Amino acid sequence: MSLRTLLLLPALVLLGACNRPVPPAPDTPPEPQATQMRDAIHQPLDRAKAAGAMLEKAPDLDAAERAATYTSATPAPR
């Protein structure tokens, strides 16, 4: 036996042991892989939306606070 044959036999045995990966079941959806990237993109947008909502509520909250602070006995500031 030559050296080439001695190296070829173990290589063929190792290649024969390799199998294809098992495909996922067709009835299960694939796992989401980009959730961290999606969350990182949406985080500043969500904070901006929350800030916008707070700015829209600010005049109403200010008026309610003034109404609670001043009673009928205290004259309202002009």
C-alpha positions as CSV (number, residue, x, y, z in Angstrom):
1,M,0.0,0.0,0.0
2,S,1.3,3.4,-0.8
3,L,1.2,6.5,1.3
4,R,-1.5,8.0,-0.9
5,T,-3.9,5.0,-0.2
6,L,-3.2,5.2,3.5
7,L,-4.2,8.9,3.6
8,L,-7.2,8.5,1.3
9,L,-8.9,5.7,3.3
10,P,-9.3,7.8,6.5
11,A,-10.4,10.8,4.5
12,L,-13.1,8.8,2.8
13,V,-14.3,7.4,6.1
14,L,-14.6,10.9,7.6
15,L,-16.5,12.2,4.6
16,G,-18.8,9.2,4.8
17,A,-19.7,10.1,8.4
18,C,-20.8,13.6,7.5
19,N,-24.6,14.0,7.3
20,R,-26.8,16.8,6.0
21,P,-28.4,18.9,8.7
22,V,-32.0,18.0,9.5
23,P,-34.3,20.6,7.9
24,P,-36.8,22.3,10.3
25,A,-40.3,21.0,10.3
26,P,-42.5,22.8,7.7
27,D,-45.3,23.5,10.2
28,T,-43.1,25.6,12.6
29,P,-42.3,29.2,11.7
30,P,-38.6,30.1,11.6
31,E,-37.1,31.7,14.7
32,P,-36.7,35.5,14.5
33,Q,-33.1,36.5,14.2
34,A,-33.1,40.2,14.1
35,T,-34.9,41.1,17.3
36,Q,-32.1,43.0,18.9
37,M,-31.5,45.1,15.8
38,R,-35.2,45.8,15.5
39,D,-35.5,46.7,19.2
40,A,-32.4,49.0,18.9
41,I,-34.0,50.8,16.0
42,H,-37.5,51.2,17.6
43,Q,-36.2,52.3,21.0
44,P,-35.5,56.0,20.0
45,L,-38.7,56.1,18.0
46,D,-40.8,55.0,20.9
47,R,-39.1,57.5,23.2
48,A,-39.8,60.3,20.7
49,K,-43.5,59.2,20.4
50,A,-43.8,59.2,24.2
51,A,-42.2,62.7,24.4
52,G,-44.6,64.0,21.7
53,A,-47.6,62.6,23.7
54,M,-46.3,64.3,26.9
55,L,-46.0,67.6,25.1
56,E,-49.5,67.3,23.8
57,K,-50.8,66.6,27.4
58,A,-48.6,69.4,29.0
59,P,-51.1,72.3,28.6
60,D,-54.0,70.2,30.0
61,L,-51.8,69.0,32.9
62,D,-50.6,72.6,33.6
63,A,-54.2,73.9,33.6
64,A,-55.3,71.1,36.0
65,E,-52.4,71.8,38.3
66,R,-53.3,75.5,38.4
67,A,-56.9,74.7,39.1
68,A,-55.9,72.5,42.0
69,T,-53.5,75.0,43.4
70,Y,-55.8,78.1,43.3
71,T,-59.0,77.9,45.2
72,S,-62.0,80.3,44.9
73,A,-60.7,82.4,47.8
74,T,-57.3,83.0,46.1
75,P,-57.4,85.2,43.1
76,A,-56.0,83.6,39.9
77,P,-52.8,85.2,38.6
78,R,-53.1,87.3,35.4
